Amino acid sequence: MKKVFHSAQSRGHADHGWLNANYSFSFASYFNPQRSNFGALRVLNDDTISPGKGFGTHPHDNMEIITIPLKGDLKHKDSMGNIGAINEGEMQVMSAGTGVYHSEYNKNSDNFVNLLQLWVIPNKQNVEPRYGQLSIRELKKKNSFYQVLSPYPDDDGMWIHQEAWFHLGDFEEQTFIDYVLKKEGNGVYVFVIEGAFIVANETLRKRDAIGVWNTNKITFEAQSESRVLIVEVPMEI
């Protein structure tokens, strides 16, 4: 087993007034050659957006983009004709493919939005752009990992163009559980949303993360009421 620990405090940071952003990997003005990606996981941003503010229309291509609001609701509009909101308890997936433009704004006039946005490098280039949205509440299971994303359209959760699987988990204190990797050669990036876990003999607290690879199973111990995101991706891209 190999591993790399990323504390919450070691992330890149930018405060633009309307946007407070934390970067797990090199992004925008933050560059760290030791933290460009974890396998096919290219971006994991932890963004807090002020009321009524947001990202104006901007382009993406050849990237799988996953957005998970943790608090508040996000207004979305794109060049595929999708207009609406991604609410807390939901998840959005966009395959940017040949190119898409979109904007994202805090829908709320008096509350901040906190969201995770992840970019996964696809295994297919120049696909037709695609949009999907899902209620995570429908899949949630207490004290268990529940799948929210996979490579397969007919599997649980959303799907993307990559041999990747995302799971969320909400656990009570002193819960022990194993995560078994889906595919040989993949690694797992563990991001603690709330609470504390022991993972691969490392203690992780809120917003800490650990990347683990060269193994087929990882053991978790919840140290408190906790929530975690597990991102399994190919290590070779």
C-alpha positions in Angstrom: 0.0 0.0 0.0 1.1 3.5 -0.8 -0.4 6.7 0.5 -0.2 10.5 0.6 -1.7 12.6 3.3 -3.1 16.1 2.5 -4.2 18.1 5.6 -7.0 20.7 5.2 -4.5 23.4 6.1 -2.1 22.4 3.3 -4.5 23.1 0.5 -4.2 26.1 -1.8 -6.4 29.0 -0.9 -7.9 32.1 -2.5 -10.2 34.7 -1.1 -11.8 36.9 -3.8 -14.3 38.5 -1.4 -17.3 36.9 -3.1 -15.5 33.5 -3.3 -13.5 31.7 -0.7 -11.9 28.7 -2.4 -9.7 25.9 -1.1 -7.8 23.8 -3.7 -6.7 20.2 -3.1 -4.8 20.3 -6.4 -3.1 23.0 -8.5 -5.8 25.3 -9.8 -6.0 28.9 -11.0 -3.3 31.0 -9.2 -2.4 28.1 -6.9 0.4 25.9 -8.3 2.1 23.0 -6.5 4.1 20.6 -8.7 3.7 17.9 -6.1 -0.1 18.3 -6.2 -1.2 18.5 -9.8 -3.6 15.5 -9.6 -4.3 12.1 -8.0 -4.4 9.8 -11.0 -7.4 10.8 -13.1 -8.7 13.2 -10.3 -7.5 16.6 -11.5 -9.5 19.0 -9.3 -11.2 19.0 -5.9 -12.3 22.5 -5.0 -14.1 23.4 -1.8 -15.8 26.7 -2.6 -17.9 29.0 -0.6 -19.9 31.6 -2.6 -21.4 34.8 -1.2 -25.2 35.5 -1.6 -26.1 36.4 -5.2 -22.6 36.0 -6.5 -21.0 33.4 -8.7 -19.1 32.4 -11.8 -20.1 34.1 -15.0 -20.3 32.2 -18.3 -17.1 30.3 -19.0 -16.0 27.4 -21.2 -14.9 23.8 -20.5 -13.9 20.9 -22.8 -12.8 17.3 -22.4 -13.4 17.1 -18.7 -15.9 15.3 -16.5 -17.2 17.9 -14.0 -19.0 16.8 -10.8 -20.6 19.4 -8.5 -21.9 18.6 -5.0 -23.6 21.4 -3.0 -23.0 20.8 0.7 -24.9 23.8 1.9 -27.3 26.0 -0.1 -28.5 26.0 -3.7 -26.6 26.8 -6.9 -28.2 28.3 -9.9 -27.0 26.7 -13.2 -27.2 27.7 -16.9 -25.4 26.1 -19.8 -25.1 26.1 -23.6 -26.9 22.8 -23.8 -30.1 24.6 -22.8 -30.1 23.5 -19.1 -31.4 26.2 -16.7 -32.2 25.5 -13.1 -30.8 24.9 -9.6 -28.6 22.2 -8.0 -29.9 22.0 -4.5 -28.2 20.8 -1.3 -28.6 17.0 -1.3 -28.2 16.8 -5.0 -25.3 16.2 -7.4 -24.6 17.5 -10.9 -22.5 15.8 -13.6 -21.3 17.5 -16.9 -19.3 15.8 -19.6 -17.7 18.8 -21.3 -16.5 16.8 -24.3 -16.3 18.9 -27.4 -17.1 22.0 -25.5 -19.7 23.6 -23.2 -20.3 27.0 -21.7 -21.9 27.4 -18.3 -22.5 29.8 -15.4 -23.0 29.1 -11.7 -24.4 31.5 -9.1 -25.5 31.4 -5.5 -29.3 31.2 -5.8 -29.8 32.5 -2.2 -30.1 36.2 -1.4 -29.0 35.8 2.3 -27.1 32.6 2.7 -23.7 31.3 1.5 -23.4 28.3 -0.7 -20.7 25.7 0.0 -19.9 23.2 -2.7 -17.4 20.6 -3.8 -16.5 20.6 -7.5 -14.4 17.8 -8.8 -12.9 17.4 -12.3 -12.0 13.9 -13.6 -9.9 13.4 -16.7 -12.0 11.4 -19.2 -11.0 8.2 -21.0 -12.7 9.4 -24.2 -12.0 12.7 -25.9 -14.4 15.0 -27.8 -17.6 13.2 -26.7 -20.9 14.9 -27.1 -21.5 17.2 -24.1 -23.9 15.8 -21.6 -25.7 17.0 -18.4 -27.2 15.0 -15.5 -28.5 15.8 -12.1 -29.4 13.4 -9.2 -30.9 13.5 -5.7 -28.3 11.9 -3.4 -31.0 11.6 -0.7 -32.6 8.8 -2.7 -29.3 6.7 -2.4 -28.3 7.6 1.2 -27.6 4.7 3.6 -26.5 5.2 7.2 -23.2 3.5 8.3 -22.5 2.4 4.8 -20.9 3.6 1.6 -23.4 4.5 -1.0 -22.5 4.8 -4.7 -23.3 8.1 -6.4 -21.2 7.8 -9.6 -19.7 5.0 -11.8 -18.7 4.4 -15.4 -22.0 2.7 -16.2 -25.3 4.4 -17.2 -27.4 1.5 -15.7 -25.6 1.5 -12.3 -26.4 3.3 -9.1 -26.0 7.1 -9.3 -24.6 9.2 -12.2 -22.0 8.1 -14.7 -19.0 9.6 -16.4 -16.5 8.7 -19.2 -13.9 7.1 -16.9 -13.3 3.9 -14.9 -14.1 5.9 -11.7 -16.5 5.4 -8.8 -17.7 7.9 -6.2 -19.1 6.9 -2.9 -20.4 9.0 0.1 -20.7 7.7 3.6 -22.5 9.0 6.7 -21.3 7.2 9.9 -21.9 7.0 13.6 -19.1 7.1 16.1 -17.0 3.9 16.3 -18.2 2.5 13.1 -15.7 0.2 11.3 -16.1 -0.5 7.5 -14.0 -1.6 4.6 -14.0 -0.1 1.1 -13.1 -2.7 -1.6 -11.7 -1.1 -4.8 -13.7 -1.8 -7.9 -10.8 -2.1 -10.4 -7.2 -3.2 -10.2 -4.8 -0.3 -10.8 -7.1 2.2 -9.3 -6.4 4.3 -6.3 -8.7 6.0 -3.8 -8.8 9.6 -2.7 -10.6 10.0 0.6 -11.9 13.5 1.6 -13.5 14.0 5.0 -16.4 16.3 4.7 -17.3 16.3 8.4 -16.0 14.5 11.5 -13.0 12.3 11.9 -11.8 8.9 10.6 -8.8 6.7 10.9 -7.8 5.6 7.4 -4.7 3.6 6.5 -3.4 4.3 10.0 -3.8 8.1 9.6 -6.2 10.2 11.5 -8.2 12.5 9.2 -10.4 15.4 10.5 -12.7 17.8 8.7 -11.4 18.6 5.1 -8.3 16.4 5.5 -7.7 13.9 2.7 -5.6 10.9 1.9 -4.7 9.2 -1.3 -4.2 5.4 -1.2 -3.1 3.0 -3.9 -1.4 -0.3 -4.6 -4.1 -2.1 -2.5 -7.4 -3.7 -3.0 -9.1 -2.8 0.3 -9.0 0.2 2.8 -10.3 0.0 6.3 -12.2 3.0 7.9 -12.9 3.8 11.5 -15.3 6.7 12.2 -14.1 8.5 15.3 -17.2 10.6 15.6 -20.4 11.4 13.6 -18.7 11.8 10.3 -19.3 12.2 6.5 -16.8 11.2 3.9 -16.4 11.3 0.1 -14.5 8.4 -1.6 -13.2 9.0 -5.1 -11.8 5.9 -6.9 -9.9 6.6 -10.1 -7.3 5.1 -12.4 -3.8 6.0 -11.3 -2.4 5.7 -14.9 -3.8 8.3 -17.3 
